[in-house]
């Protein structure tokens, strides 16, 4: 059994800040736990824009605080995301998130991320793996 608090992750290698400066994420469960998914708490900052494309992952996002505009870059469709709203990127959609306020969400990734990922120039997380334990 693993028990972790968000507070204990602050300032550790599980507290990741994007090179773009638009978000930070506490990686609660990672690939190294070998449970088939990763779990994160992420904050995207008000007034920023983050373009993403999870070509290698499926992501589910549940907003728990704040508001953002989500744009499906493939269709142009826009959605207002507010507390209690979930979105699922089950088709690897290219999307842009524009937080109107600081936007806090809980995210689940499959396959799980290792914690070392950051978006590349296309908004993609690389598919990294953990070495097998010996």
N, CA, C and O atoms as a MOPAC input file, in Angstrom:
PM7 MOZYME 1SCF
protein

 N      0.84000 1    -1.17700 1     0.00000 1
 C      0.00000 1     0.00000 1     0.00000 1
 C      0.88900 1     1.24600 1     0.00000 1
 O      1.91000 1     1.29100 1     0.68700 1
 N      0.49700 1     2.23200 1    -0.76200 1
 C      1.21900 1     3.49900 1    -0.81500 1
 C      0.27700 1     4.59400 1    -0.34700 1
 O     -0.87000 1     4.65900 1    -0.78800 1
 N      0.74700 1     5.44200 1     0.53300 1
 C     -0.01500 1     6.60200 1     0.98500 1
 C      0.87900 1     7.81400 1     0.81500 1
 O      2.00000 1     7.84400 1     1.32500 1
 N      0.38100 1     8.82500 1     0.09300 1
 C      1.15900 1    10.04500 1    -0.15900 1
 C      0.26000 1    11.24800 1    -0.00700 1
 O     -0.93500 1    11.18400 1    -0.29800 1
 N      0.83500 1    12.34400 1     0.44800 1
 C      0.10500 1    13.61400 1     0.47000 1
 C      0.71900 1    14.55200 1    -0.56100 1
 O      1.90300 1    14.44300 1    -0.88200 1
 N     -0.07800 1    15.46100 1    -1.07100 1
 C      0.43800 1    16.46400 1    -2.00200 1
 C      1.51000 1    17.30800 1    -1.33400 1
 O      2.49100 1    17.69300 1    -1.97000 1
 N      1.32700 1    17.59200 1    -0.07000 1
 C      2.28400 1    18.41800 1     0.67700 1
 C      3.67600 1    17.78900 1     0.66700 1
 O      4.67100 1    18.49400 1     0.49300 1
 N      3.75600 1    16.47700 1     0.85200 1
 C      5.07300 1    15.83500 1     0.91000 1
 C      5.77000 1    15.77900 1    -0.45200 1
 O      6.97300 1    15.52900 1    -0.51500 1
 N      5.03600 1    16.00600 1    -1.53200 1
 C      5.63500 1    15.99200 1    -2.86700 1
 C      6.26400 1    17.34100 1    -3.24400 1
 O      7.09100 1    17.41500 1    -4.15200 1
 N      5.86400 1    18.39900 1    -2.53800 1
 C      6.37800 1    19.73400 1    -2.84500 1
 C      7.90100 1    19.76400 1    -2.75900 1
 O      8.48900 1    19.30000 1    -1.78200 1
 N      8.52800 1    20.31800 1    -3.79400 1
 C      9.97600 1    20.47200 1    -3.79600 1
 C     10.76200 1    19.20300 1    -4.07100 1
 O     11.99100 1    19.21500 1    -3.99200 1
 N     10.08000 1    18.10200 1    -4.39400 1
 C     10.77600 1    16.85500 1    -4.71600 1
 C     10.83000 1    16.69900 1    -6.23400 1
 O     10.31600 1    17.54300 1    -6.96900 1
 N     11.45400 1    15.61600 1    -6.70100 1
 C     11.49600 1    15.38000 1    -8.14900 1
 C     10.12700 1    15.00300 1    -8.71600 1
 O      9.96600 1    14.93200 1    -9.93400 1
 N      9.15200 1    14.76500 1    -7.86000 1
 C      7.77600 1    14.51600 1    -8.29900 1
 C      6.98200 1    15.81200 1    -8.46000 1
 O      5.83500 1    15.78200 1    -8.90700 1
 N      7.57300 1    16.93500 1    -8.10600 1
 C      6.93600 1    18.25000 1    -8.27600 1
 C      7.58700 1    18.89800 1    -9.49600 1
 O      8.63900 1    19.52900 1    -9.39800 1
 N      6.94000 1    18.72600 1   -10.63700 1
 C      7.51300 1    19.10200 1   -11.92700 1
 C      6.95000 1    20.45000 1   -12.36100 1
 O      5.74600 1    20.69300 1   -12.27700 1
 N      7.84800 1    21.32600 1   -12.82900 1
 C      7.42200 1    22.62300 1   -13.37100 1
 C      7.80300 1    22.66000 1   -14.84000 1
 O      8.94400 1    22.37900 1   -15.20800 1
 N      6.83200 1    23.01300 1   -15.67700 1
 C      7.04100 1    23.00900 1   -17.12700 1
 C      8.07600 1    24.02900 1   -17.53900 1
 O      8.14400 1    25.12200 1   -16.97500 1
 N      8.88300 1    23.67400 1   -18.52200 1
 C      9.86700 1    24.60200 1   -19.07900 1
 C      9.16600 1    25.83300 1   -19.65200 1
 O      9.74000 1    26.92200 1   -19.66700 1
 N      7.93300 1    25.66500 1   -20.12000 1
 C      7.16800 1    26.77700 1   -20.69400 1
 C      6.73000 1    27.78300 1   -19.64400 1
 O      6.39600 1    28.92100 1   -19.97200 1
 N      6.73000 1    27.36500 1   -18.37000 1
 C      6.27700 1    28.23700 1   -17.29600 1
 C      4.76700 1    28.34500 1   -17.18300 1
 O      4.26800 1    29.19500 1   -16.44600 1
 N      4.02500 1    27.49900 1   -17.90100 1
 C      2.56700 1    27.61500 1   -17.89900 1
 C      1.87500 1    26.68500 1   -16.90100 1
 O      0.68300 1    26.84700 1   -16.63800 1
 N      2.59700 1    25.72300 1   -16.34500 1
 C      1.96600 1    24.78200 1   -15.42100 1
 C      2.98900 1    24.15100 1   -14.48900 1
 O      4.19600 1    24.20300 1   -14.72300 1
 N      2.46800 1    23.55700 1   -13.43200 1
 C      3.25800 1    22.70300 1   -12.54100 1
 C      2.39200 1    21.51300 1   -12.16000 1
 O      1.16400 1    21.59300 1   -12.15700 1
 N      3.05300 1    20.40900 1   -11.83900 1
 C      2.32900 1    19.17500 1   -11.58700 1
 C      2.99000 1    18.38500 1   -10.47700 1
 O      4.21300 1    18.25300 1   -10.43200 1
 N      2.16800 1    17.86300 1    -9.58500 1
 C      2.64000 1    16.93400 1    -8.56000 1
 C      2.27500 1    15.53800 1    -9.03700 1
 O      1.10100 1    15.20900 1    -9.20100 1
 N      3.29200 1    14.73200 1    -9.25300 1
 C      3.12400 1    13.38700 1    -9.80900 1
 C      2.94200 1    12.40900 1    -8.63800 1
 O      3.91100 1    11.99900 1    -7.99900 1
 N      1.71600 1    12.05500 1    -8.38100 1
 C      1.35700 1    11.27400 1    -7.18700 1
 C      1.67600 1     9.79500 1    -7.37700 1
 O      2.26900 1     9.16300 1    -6.50200 1
 N      1.28000 1     9.25000 1    -8.51500 1
 C      1.55900 1     7.85300 1    -8.86100 1
 C      2.23800 1     7.87500 1   -10.22600 1
 O      1.76000 1     8.53800 1   -11.14600 1
 N      3.34400 1     7.15700 1   -10.36000 1
 C      4.12200 1     7.15000 1   -11.59700 1
 C      4.33600 1     5.72800 1   -12.11300 1
 O      3.97200 1     4.75100 1   -11.45800 1
 N      4.92400 1     5.63600 1   -13.28100 1
 C      5.18500 1     4.33400 1   -13.90700 1
 C      5.96800 1     3.40600 1   -12.98700 1
 O      5.75700 1     2.19300 1   -13.00400 1
 N      6.86300 1     3.96200 1   -12.18900 1
 C      7.68300 1     3.15200 1   -11.28200 1
 C      6.88300 1     2.36000 1   -10.26500 1
 O      7.37400 1     1.36900 1    -9.72500 1
 N      5.65200 1     2.78700 1    -9.99700 1
 C      4.80100 1     2.03500 1    -9.06500 1
 C      4.19900 1     0.80100 1    -9.73600 1
 O      3.65900 1    -0.07500 1    -9.05900 1
 N      4.29200 1     0.73200 1   -11.06400 1
 C      3.85500 1    -0.42400 1   -11.84400 1
 C      2.39400 1    -0.83300 1   -11.59500 1
 O      2.08700 1    -1.99800 1   -11.34100 1
 N      1.50000 1     0.17700 1   -11.68000 1
 C      0.07200 1    -0.10600 1   -11.50800 1
 C     -0.72900 1     0.15100 1   -12.78800 1
 O     -1.95100 1     0.00700 1   -12.78600 1
 N     -0.05500 1     0.52800 1   -13.87800 1
 C     -0.72900 1     0.66300 1   -15.16500 1
 C     -1.27000 1     2.03800 1   -15.49200 1
 O     -1.84300 1     2.22800 1   -16.56500 1
 N     -1.10700 1     3.00200 1   -14.60100 1
 C     -1.54200 1     4.37700 1   -14.86000 1
 C     -0.69000 1     5.30800 1   -14.00300 1
 O     -0.01100 1     4.86700 1   -13.07600 1
 N     -0.73400 1     6.60500 1   -14.32400 1
 C     -0.13900 1     7.59700 1   -13.43600 1
 C     -1.22000 1     8.59000 1   -13.05000 1
 O     -2.18800 1     8.79400 1   -13.78200 1
 N     -1.03800 1     9.20700 1   -11.88300 1
 C     -2.01700 1    10.12400 1   -11.30100 1
 C     -1.29100 1    11.40000 1   -10.91100 1
 O     -0.24600 1    11.35500 1   -10.26100 1
 N     -1.85200 1    12.55000 1   -11.31200 1
 C     -1.18800 1    13.82900 1   -11.09800 1
 C     -2.18600 1    14.86000 1   -10.59500 1
 O     -3.37800 1    14.77800 1   -10.89300 1
 N     -1.70200 1    15.81900 1    -9.84200 1
 C     -2.44200 1    17.05500 1    -9.59300 1
 C     -1.68600 1    18.13700 1   -10.34300 1
 O     -0.49400 1    18.34000 1   -10.10800 1
 N     -2.36700 1    18.83300 1   -11.24500 1
 C     -1.71800 1    19.82600 1   -12.08600 1
 C     -2.41200 1    21.16700 1   -11.93600 1
 O     -3.63700 1    21.24100 1   -11.84600 1
 N     -1.61000 1    22.23300 1   -11.90900 1
 C     -2.12800 1    23.59700 1   -11.90900 1
 C     -1.60700 1    24.28400 1   -13.15900 1
 O     -0.39800 1    24.35500 1   -13.38500 1
 N     -2.52900 1    24.78800 1   -13.96900 1
 C     -2.18100 1    25.60900 1   -15.13000 1
 C     -2.50400 1    27.04600 1   -14.74300 1
 O     -3.55400 1    27.31200 1   -14.15800 1
 N     -1.61700 1    27.96100 1   -15.06300 1
 C     -1.71700 1    29.32600 1   -14.56900 1
 C     -2.64300 1    30.18700 1   -15.40500 1
 O     -2.67400 1    30.08400 1   -16.63100 1
 N     -3.40200 1    31.04400 1   -14.72100 1
 C     -4.33700 1    31.97200 1   -15.36200 1
 C     -3.61500 1    32.81400 1   -16.41300 1
 O     -2.48400 1    33.25600 1   -16.21000 1
 N     -4.29400 1    33.02300 1   -17.53600 1
 C     -3.76600 1    33.88900 1   -18.57700 1
 C     -2.72900 1    33.25200 1   -19.48200 1
 O     -2.16700 1    33.92700 1   -20.34500 1
 N     -2.46300 1    31.96200 1   -19.30300 1
 C     -1.49000 1    31.26900 1   -20.15400 1
 C     -2.22500 1    30.44600 1   -21.20900 1
 O     -3.45200 1    30.35200 1   -21.21100 1
 N     -1.45100 1    29.86600 1   -22.08600 1
 C     -1.98900 1    28.99000 1   -23.12100 1
 C     -1.04000 1    27.81000 1   -23.25200 1
 O      0.16600 1    27.98600 1   -23.42300 1
 N     -1.59200 1    26.60800 1   -23.17200 1
 C     -0.77300 1    25.41000 1   -23.31200 1
 C     -1.36200 1    24.53900 1   -24.41600 1
 O     -2.50700 1    24.09300 1   -24.33700 1
 N     -0.54600 1    24.30800 1   -25.45200 1
 C     -0.94400 1    23.43200 1   -26.56100 1
 C     -0.39300 1    22.04100 1   -26.28000 1
 O      0.79000 1    21.87200 1   -25.98300 1
 N     -1.26700 1    21.05500 1   -26.37900 1
 C     -0.87600 1    19.69300 1   -26.03800 1
 C     -1.39200 1    18.71000 1   -27.08200 1
 O     -2.40900 1    18.93400 1   -27.73900 1
 N     -0.65400 1    17.61900 1   -27.20500 1
 C     -1.06900 1    16.51700 1   -28.06800 1
 C     -0.46100 1    15.25500 1   -27.47500 1
 O      0.73200 1    15.00100 1   -27.64100 1
 N     -1.27300 1    14.46700 1   -26.78600 1
 C     -0.77700 1    13.24000 1   -26.18700 1
 C     -0.85200 1    12.11800 1   -27.20600 1
 O     -1.74200 1    11.26900 1   -27.15400 1
 N      0.09300 1    12.12700 1   -28.13300 1
 C      0.15500 1    11.13800 1   -29.20300 1
 C      0.44900 1     9.74500 1   -28.65000 1
 O      0.10100 1     8.74100 1   -29.27200 1
 N      1.08600 1     9.68500 1   -27.48600 1
 C      1.51300 1     8.40500 1   -26.91000 1
 C      0.72200 1     7.99100 1   -25.68000 1
 O      0.96800 1     6.92300 1   -25.12000 1
 N     -0.21900 1     8.81500 1   -25.25300 1
 C     -0.94200 1     8.56400 1   -24.00400 1
 C     -2.42200 1     8.89500 1   -24.17300 1
 O     -2.80200 1     9.68500 1   -25.03700 1
 N     -3.24000 1     8.28100 1   -23.33900 1
 C     -4.62600 1     8.68100 1   -23.14200 1
 C     -4.65500 1     9.40600 1   -21.80600 1
 O     -4.06200 1     8.94400 1   -20.83100 1
 N     -5.35400 1    10.55500 1   -21.75700 1
 C     -5.42200 1    11.32300 1   -20.51400 1
 C     -6.87300 1    11.62600 1   -20.17800 1
 O     -7.65700 1    12.00300 1   -21.04900 1
 N     -7.22400 1    11.45700 1   -18.91100 1
 C     -8.50000 1    11.91300 1   -18.36400 1
 C     -8.18300 1    13.03500 1   -17.37900 1
 O     -7.25100 1    12.92800 1   -16.58100 1
 N     -8.97000 1    14.11400 1   -17.44100 1
 C     -8.73300 1    15.29400 1   -16.61500 1
 C    -10.02700 1    15.65700 1   -15.89800 1
 O    -11.07900 1    15.76700 1   -16.52900 1
 N     -9.95500 1    15.84300 1   -14.58100 1
 C    -11.09300 1    16.29000 1   -13.79100 1
 C    -10.73800 1    17.63400 1   -13.17600 1
 O     -9.79600 1    17.72800 1   -12.39000 1
 N    -11.48800 1    18.67800 1   -13.52800 1
 C    -11.25700 1    20.00600 1   -12.95200 1
 C    -11.78200 1    20.02300 1   -11.51300 1
 O    -12.91900 1    19.62600 1   -11.25600 1
 N    -10.94900 1    20.48300 1   -10.58400 1
 C    -11.37600 1    20.60300 1    -9.19300 1
 C    -11.40300 1    22.04900 1    -8.71600 1
 O    -11.97000 1    22.34300 1    -7.66400 1
 N    -10.78600 1    22.96800 1    -9.49200 1
 C    -10.78800 1    24.37200 1    -9.11300 1
 C    -10.43300 1    25.23100 1   -10.32300 1
 O     -9.55000 1    24.86900 1   -11.10100 1
 N    -11.11000 1    26.35900 1   -10.48500 1
 C    -10.79700 1    27.29600 1   -11.55600 1
 C    -11.60900 1    27.02500 1   -12.81100 1
 O    -12.43900 1    26.11700 1   -12.85800 1
 N    -11.34500 1    27.84400 1   -13.83400 1
 C    -12.03600 1    27.70200 1   -15.11400 1
 C    -11.05300 1    27.85800 1   -16.25300 1
 O    -10.07800 1    28.60400 1   -16.15700 1
 N    -11.32400 1    27.13900 1   -17.33900 1
 C    -10.46500 1    27.21400 1   -18.52100 1
 C    -11.30100 1    26.96100 1   -19.76100 1
 O    -12.36400 1    26.34300 1   -19.71200 1
 N    -10.78300 1    27.45900 1   -20.87700 1
 C    -11.37100 1    27.15100 1   -22.17100 1
 C    -10.52300 1    26.06200 1   -22.81000 1
 O     -9.30600 1    26.19800 1   -22.93000 1
 N    -11.17600 1    24.98100 1   -23.21900 1
 C    -10.52500 1    23.86500 1   -23.88500 1
 C    -10.92400 1    23.90000 1   -25.35100 1
 O    -12.11200 1    23.91300 1   -25.67400 1
 N     -9.93900 1    23.91700 1   -26.23800 1
 C    -10.20600 1    23.90000 1   -27.67100 1
 C     -9.67500 1    22.61600 1   -28.27400 1
 O     -8.50400 1    22.27300 1   -28.10900 1
 N    -10.55000 1    21.90700 1   -28.97700 1
 C    -10.13600 1    20.74400 1   -29.76700 1
 C     -9.57500 1    21.31800 1   -31.06500 1
 O    -10.33100 1    21.82700 1   -31.89300 1
 N     -8.27200 1    21.24200 1   -31.24800 1
 C     -7.61800 1    21.86400 1   -32.39700 1
 C     -7.93900 1    21.15500 1   -33.70900 1
 O     -7.69900 1    21.70200 1   -34.78500 1
 N     -8.47400 1    19.95300 1   -33.62500 1
 C     -8.81900 1    19.21100 1   -34.83300 1
 C    -10.18700 1    19.61500 1   -35.37300 1
 O    -10.41400 1    19.56900 1   -36.58200 1
 N    -11.11200 1    20.01500 1   -34.47300 1
 C    -12.46900 1    20.36500 1   -34.90000 1
 C    -12.78100 1    21.84000 1   -34.69900 1
 O    -13.72700 1    22.36300 1   -35.28900 1
 N    -11.98500 1    22.51900 1   -33.86300 1
 C    -12.26700 1    23.90800 1   -33.51800 1
 C    -13.28300 1    24.05600 1   -32.40200 1
 O    -13.55600 1    25.16900 1   -31.95300 1
 N    -13.84300 1    22.95100 1   -31.95300 1
 C    -14.85300 1    22.98700 1   -30.89700 1
 C    -14.23500 1    23.47300 1   -29.59000 1
 O    -13.12800 1    23.07700 1   -29.22400 1
 N    -14.98200 1    24.35400 1   -28.88300 1
 C    -14.51700 1    24.91200 1   -27.60800 1
 C    -15.44500 1    24.46700 1   -26.48700 1
 O    -16.65300 1    24.32000 1   -26.67200 1
 N    -14.84000 1    24.25500 1   -25.30900 1
 C    -15.60100 1    23.83500 1   -24.13100 1
 C    -15.15400 1    24.66700 1   -22.94300 1
 O    -13.96800 1    24.96100 1   -22.78800 1
 N    -16.11200 1    25.04400 1   -22.10700 1
 C    -15.78600 1    25.69300 1   -20.83900 1
 C    -15.61300 1    24.58900 1   -19.80100 1
 O    -16.52800 1    23.80300 1   -19.55900 1
 N    -14.44100 1    24.53800 1   -19.19800 1
 C    -14.15900 1    23.51700 1   -18.18900 1
 C    -14.16700 1    24.19900 1   -16.82600 1
 O    -13.43900 1    25.16700 1   -16.60400 1
 N    -14.98600 1    23.69200 1   -15.92300 1
 C    -15.16800 1    24.26200 1   -14.58800 1
 C    -15.15900 1    23.11500 1   -13.57600 1
 O    -15.19200 1    21.94900 1   -13.97100 1
 N    -15.11400 1    23.43000 1   -12.27000 1
 C    -15.08300 1    22.36500 1   -11.26700 1
 C    -16.20400 1    21.34400 1   -11.47200 1
 O    -17.36800 1    21.69400 1   -11.66900 1
 N    -15.81200 1    20.08200 1   -11.42000 1
 C    -16.75300 1    18.99200 1   -11.61500 1
 C    -16.85700 1    18.52500 1   -13.05800 1
 O    -17.57900 1    17.57000 1   -13.34600 1
 N    -16.13700 1    19.19100 1   -13.98300 1
 C    -16.15300 1    18.79900 1   -15.38700 1
 C    -14.93600 1    17.93500 1   -15.70100 1
 O    -13.81700 1    18.25100 1   -15.29600 1
 N    -15.16300 1    16.85000 1   -16.42200 1
 C    -14.10500 1    15.94200 1   -16.84000 1
 C    -14.01000 1    15.99400 1   -18.34800 1
 O    -15.02000 1    16.13300 1   -19.03800 1
 N    -12.78700 1    15.88300 1   -18.86400 1
 C    -12.62400 1    15.62300 1   -20.29200 1
 C    -11.63800 1    14.48600 1   -20.47800 1
 O    -10.68700 1    14.32500 1   -19.71200 1
 N    -11.89300 1    13.69400 1   -21.52700 1
 C    -11.10200 1    12.50400 1   -21.81900 1
 C    -10.55000 1    12.62500 1   -23.22700 1
 O    -11.30200 1    12.80000 1   -24.18500 1
 N     -9.24200 1    12.53100 1   -23.34800 1
 C     -8.57100 1    12.61500 1   -24.64600 1
 C     -8.35100 1    11.19800 1   -25.17500 1
 O     -7.21900 1    10.73700 1   -25.32100 1
 N     -9.46300 1    10.52200 1   -25.45700 1
 C     -9.40600 1     9.12100 1   -25.87000 1
 C     -9.06000 1     8.94600 1   -27.33400 1
 O     -8.81800 1     7.82400 1   -27.77900 1
 N     -9.03000 1    10.05500 1   -28.11000 1
 C     -8.66500 1     9.99000 1   -29.51700 1
 C     -7.35200 1    10.69000 1   -29.80100 1
 O     -7.05700 1    11.03100 1   -30.94600 1
 N     -6.55400 1    10.90600 1   -28.74800 1
 C     -5.25300 1    11.58200 1   -28.88400 1
 C     -5.41000 1    12.96000 1   -29.55300 1
 O     -4.58000 1    13.35600 1   -30.37200 1
 N     -6.47300 1    13.67600 1   -29.19800 1
 C     -6.76700 1    14.96100 1   -29.81700 1
 C     -5.71700 1    16.01700 1   -29.47800 1
 O     -5.25700 1    16.12700 1   -28.34200 1
 N     -5.35500 1    16.79200 1   -30.50700 1
 C     -4.54300 1    17.99400 1   -30.27400 1
 C     -5.48200 1    19.00800 1   -29.64200 1
 O     -6.59400 1    19.22400 1   -30.12500 1
 N     -5.02900 1    19.62800 1   -28.55900 1
 C     -5.91200 1    20.53000 1   -27.83100 1
 C     -5.12100 1    21.66800 1   -27.19100 1
 O     -3.90900 1    21.57300 1   -26.99800 1
 N     -5.83200 1    22.73800 1   -26.87000 1
 C     -5.23400 1    23.89000 1   -26.21200 1
 C     -6.07800 1    24.23100 1   -24.99700 1
 O     -7.30700 1    24.26700 1   -25.06900 1
 N     -5.40400 1    24.48300 1   -23.87500 1
 C     -6.08000 1    24.88400 1   -22.65300 1
 C     -5.67700 1    26.31800 1   -22.32800 1
 O     -4.49200 1    26.64600 1   -22.25800 1
 N     -6.69000 1    27.16900 1   -22.13000 1
 C     -6.47600 1    28.57800 1   -21.79500 1
 C     -7.17700 1    28.86300 1   -20.46600 1
 O     -8.37300 1    29.15600 1   -20.45200 1
 N     -6.44900 1    28.78100 1   -19.35000 1
 C     -7.06100 1    29.03100 1   -18.04400 1
 C     -7.45600 1    30.50100 1   -17.87100 1
 O     -6.66200 1    31.40900 1   -18.11700 1
 N     -8.69300 1    30.70500 1   -17.44700 1
 C     -9.17000 1    32.05700 1   -17.13400 1
 C     -8.74100 1    32.44300 1   -15.72200 1
 O     -8.49400 1    33.61300 1   -15.43000 1
 N     -8.65700 1    31.44400 1   -14.86200 1
 C     -8.16100 1    31.59300 1   -13.49600 1
 C     -7.14500 1    30.47200 1   -13.31100 1
 O     -7.03900 1    29.60100 1   -14.17500 1
 N     -6.40200 1    30.46800 1   -12.21800 1
 C     -5.55900 1    29.30700 1   -11.97100 1
 C     -6.47300 1    28.08200 1   -11.99600 1
 O     -7.54000 1    28.07200 1   -11.38200 1
 N     -6.03600 1    27.06100 1   -12.71200 1
 C     -6.86900 1    25.90700 1   -13.03000 1
 C     -6.22100 1    24.66500 1   -12.43900 1
 O     -5.16000 1    24.23600 1   -12.89300 1
 N     -6.86300 1    24.08300 1   -11.41800 1
 C     -6.31100 1    22.89800 1   -10.75300 1
 C     -7.13200 1    21.68700 1   -11.16500 1
 O     -8.36200 1    21.70100 1   -11.13000 1
 N     -6.41400 1    20.63300 1   -11.55900 1
 C     -7.09300 1    19.43400 1   -12.02500 1
 C     -6.34800 1    18.18700 1   -11.55700 1
 O     -5.17700 1    18.23200 1   -11.18000 1
 N     -7.06900 1    17.08600 1   -11.59900 1
 C     -6.49900 1    15.77500 1   -11.32000 1
 C     -6.50000 1    15.03000 1   -12.64400 1
 O     -7.52500 1    14.95000 1   -13.32100 1
 N     -5.33200 1    14.48000 1   -13.01300 1
 C     -5.14700 1    13.84000 1   -14.31900 1
 C     -4.69800 1    12.39300 1   -14.13700 1
 O     -3.94500 1    12.06500 1   -13.22000 1
 N     -5.17800 1    11.54800 1   -15.03000 1
 C     -4.76200 1    10.14600 1   -15.07700 1
 C     -4.23000 1     9.87300 1   -16.48200 1
 O     -4.86900 1    10.23000 1   -17.47200 1
 N     -3.05800 1     9.24000 1   -16.56800 1
 C     -2.44700 1     8.90400 1   -17.85200 1
 C     -2.28500 1     7.39600 1   -17.99300 1
 O     -1.95000 1     6.69100 1   -17.04100 1
 N     -2.53400 1     6.92500 1   -19.20900 1
 C     -2.25000 1     5.54600 1   -19.58100 1
 C     -1.64500 1     5.58100 1   -20.98600 1
 O     -2.25000 1     6.18000 1   -21.87500 1
 N     -0.48400 1     4.97000 1   -21.23200 1
 C      0.37700 1     4.36500 1   -20.21900 1
 C      0.87500 1     5.42000 1   -19.23400 1
 O      0.86300 1     6.61700 1   -19.52000 1
 N      1.31000 1     4.95100 1   -18.07700 1
 C      1.75100 1     5.89100 1   -17.05500 1
 C      3.00400 1     6.64600 1   -17.47900 1
 O      3.83400 1     6.13700 1   -18.23100 1
 N      3.12100 1     7.87800 1   -16.97600 1
 C      4.34100 1     8.64600 1   -17.22300 1
 C      5.35800 1     8.33200 1   -16.12800 1
 O      5.00900 1     7.83400 1   -15.05800 1
 N      6.60700 1     8.63200 1   -16.41600 1
 C      7.68900 1     8.35300 1   -15.46800 1
 C      7.90600 1     9.50300 1   -14.49600 1
 O      8.48900 1     9.31800 1   -13.42700 1
 N      7.43600 1    10.69600 1   -14.87000 1
 C      7.66300 1    11.89000 1   -14.05900 1
 C      8.70800 1    12.80500 1   -14.66000 1
 O      8.86600 1    13.94000 1   -14.21100 1
 N      9.43100 1    12.32800 1   -15.67800 1
 C     10.49300 1    13.12400 1   -16.30700 1
 C      9.99900 1    13.84900 1   -17.56700 1
 O     10.75200 1    14.62100 1   -18.16000 1
 N      8.76700 1    13.61900 1   -17.97800 1
 C      8.24900 1    14.16500 1   -19.22900 1
 C      7.95400 1    15.66100 1   -19.12600 1
 O      7.60200 1    16.17700 1   -18.06500 1
 N      8.10800 1    16.33400 1   -20.25500 1
 C      7.62800 1    17.69500 1   -20.47000 1
 C      7.21200 1    17.75700 1   -21.93900 1
 O      7.70200 1    16.98200 1   -22.76000 1
 N      6.31500 1    18.67200 1   -22.26500 1
 C      5.83400 1    18.77700 1   -23.64100 1
 C      6.95900 1    19.19500 1   -24.58100 1
 O      7.73400 1    20.10100 1   -24.27300 1
 N      7.04300 1    18.53000 1   -25.72700 1
 C      8.01900 1    18.92600 1   -26.73900 1
 C      7.43100 1    20.04600 1   -27.60400 1
 O      6.37800 1    20.59400 1   -27.27700 1
 N      8.10100 1    20.38200 1   -28.69600 1
 C      7.65700 1    21.48700 1   -29.55400 1
 C      6.28700 1    21.24000 1   -30.19000 1
 O      5.64600 1    22.18500 1   -30.64900 1
 N      5.83000 1    19.98600 1   -30.22200 1
 C      4.50600 1    19.65400 1   -30.75300 1
 C      3.46100 1    19.46700 1   -29.66000 1
 O      2.30800 1    19.14400 1   -29.94800 1
 N      3.86600 1    19.67100 1   -28.39800 1
 C      2.95500 1    19.47200 1   -27.28200 1
 C      2.85800 1    18.03400 1   -26.82600 1
 O      1.96300 1    17.68800 1   -26.05500 1
 N      3.77000 1    17.18700 1   -27.29200 1
 C      3.73600 1    15.74400 1   -27.02200 1
 C      4.62800 1    15.39900 1   -25.83200 1
 O      5.71600 1    15.95400 1   -25.68100 1
 N      4.15900 1    14.47900 1   -24.98900 1
 C      5.01900 1    13.84200 1   -24.00200 1
 C      5.70700 1    12.67400 1   -24.70800 1
 O      5.03100 1    11.89100 1   -25.37600 1
 N      7.01700 1    12.53200 1   -24.58400 1
 C      7.66400 1    11.35100 1   -25.15400 1
 C      7.22300 1    10.10100 1   -24.38900 1
 O      6.81700 1    10.18400 1   -23.23000 1
 N      7.30500 1     8.97200 1   -25.03500 1
 C      6.95000 1     7.71600 1   -24.38200 1
 C      8.20000 1     7.18000 1   -23.70000 1
 O      9.01300 1     6.49700 1   -24.32300 1
 N      8.34600 1     7.49100 1   -22.41900 1
 C      9.48300 1     7.02200 1   -21.62600 1
 C      9.05300 1     5.81400 1   -20.82900 1
 O      7.87700 1     5.67200 1   -20.49500 1
 N      9.99200 1     4.94400 1   -20.52200 1
 C      9.68700 1     3.76600 1   -19.71700 1
 C     10.66700 1     3.67800 1   -18.56100 1
 O     11.74400 1     4.27400 1   -18.58600 1
 N     10.28100 1     2.94500 1   -17.58100 1
 C     11.13800 1     2.67400 1   -16.42000 1
 C     11.89700 1     1.38900 1   -16.68400 1
 O     11.34100 1     0.45500 1   -17.26200 1
 N     13.15500 1     1.32000 1   -16.27300 1
 C     13.89400 1     0.05300 1   -16.43600 1
 C     13.25300 1    -1.03700 1   -15.58000 1
 O     12.72600 1    -0.77000 1   -14.50000 1
 N     13.30900 1    -2.24100 1   -16.07300 1
 C     12.78400 1    -3.37200 1   -15.29600 1
 C     13.65500 1    -3.59000 1   -14.05600 1
 O     14.88100 1    -3.49200 1   -14.10300 1
 N     12.97500 1    -3.89000 1   -12.94900 1
 C     13.70000 1    -4.17400 1   -11.70900 1
 C     14.37600 1    -5.53300 1   -11.82900 1
 O     13.82800 1    -6.45700 1   -12.43000 1
 N     15.57500 1    -5.65000 1   -11.24900 1
 C     16.31700 1    -6.90100 1   -11.30700 1
 C     16.25400 1    -7.59700 1    -9.97000 1
 O     16.82200 1    -8.67700 1    -9.80900 1

